[in-house]
Amino acid sequence: MGVGRVADRLLEQPSSRRLLVIPLSLIVVITVVDLSSPDYIHLSPLLVIAPALTASLAGARTTAAVGALAVAAQVFIAVFRGGLTTPNHIAQMIALAMLSAWVVFVCCMRERRVRALARARSVAETAQLVLLRPPPHRIGSLHVNWLYLSAEDETRIGGDLFAVERAAQPCTRVIIGDVRGKGLAAIGEASVVLGAFREGAHRCATLAELAAALEESVCWGLGEAADREHDHGERFITALLLDIPDDAAQAEMINCGHPPPLLVHDQQVTVLHARRPALPLGMWGLHASSGRSDPFTFDVGDILLLYTDGVIESRSPTGAFYPLVERVAAYPVTGAQALLQRIHRDLLTHIGDEPADDAALLAIERVDSHHWHTGLSALH
């Protein structure tokens, strides 16, 4: 269905019909006042306001109809104010018809752009959904909830990424990252990282081996995926890797230049800063050291909150950054899903508008693995 038809159908709704009364009333009021005014006062040129206002309320066809009514009103005024053949009235009718036609033309161009933009956004959203492949709500001994906020900037596609995969140990491996840059090049680079992670999560015995495999794939893949024609800057990807065993509280992480995760334990929030941070993926060649994991305790009932910099760099109308740690610490945490819902509402309130950058969050809650295995046995 075309945008013009959609706009015209919206007029069938009570609120849209009430709005359409405004330009129609203007035509009637201007006509009556003009006919009631002295001969030296001419208000009929103001009739062009009606089609111009309609263009902001409806599609091209409705705007054309209102423009035709305005021209008819101009003819009606001319009949009672000196005749249709007077030079002044002829000039006014021609001018009104031309201006109304121009408004309809602009309305048609706007609708064409809206249709093209809607198609581009649909393709971008589909591509990103296929690329991210949202994780299941329950995997291993974990409850996983996620949130992705996309910046409303035409066809803008972000480079924020995350994935959760099972390994053979048994354990669950997690990645969240942010590609430098935006657009199609960012999507290509994100696909390199996610493809390498999904393959390496199964075959790499340790988290350090997985990080090294990602670095190797990224160094090779970024050269292929980078948009060298439009972006000649450095190519790198910040990432956070986690290894969470099913039956042990000791988990591991490797932080490659990414914002540190938050651990919520007994209503207390701890920022898990890396003691041995690594460079972002794609930059390990600048330093001799490689990724080394940092252990941390992740007990039953704890929640890990992973996020990209689009969250903490979101600004309020006054320019203040979003204080994620303080806000999470102030929430009465009742679960991963409730935590994300609170952050979502609070973040949009803080921004006061749509986000200026893409933002991704993962909330991972550890549950009792014994109950998980018991549930599987019952299903079988």
Secondary structure, 3 states (H helix, E strand, C coil): CCHHHHHHHHCCCHHHHHHHHHHHHHHHHHHHHHHHCCCCCCCHHHHHHHHHHHCCCCCHHHHHHHHHHHHHHHHHHHHHCCCCCCHHHHHHHHHHHHHHHHHHHHHHHHHHHHHHHHHHHHHHHHHHHHHHCCCCCEECCEEEEEEEECCCCCCCCCCEEEEEEEECCCEEEEEEEEECCCHHHHHHHHHHHHHHHHHHHHHCCCHHHHHHHHHHHHHHHHHHHCCCCCCCCCCCEEEEEEEEECCCCEEEEEEEECCCCEEEECCEEEECCCCCCECCECCHHHCCCCCCCEEEECCCCCEEEEECHHHHCCECCCCCECCHHHHHHHCCCCCHHHHHHHHHHHHHHHHCCCCCCCEEEEEEEECCHHHHHHHHHHHC
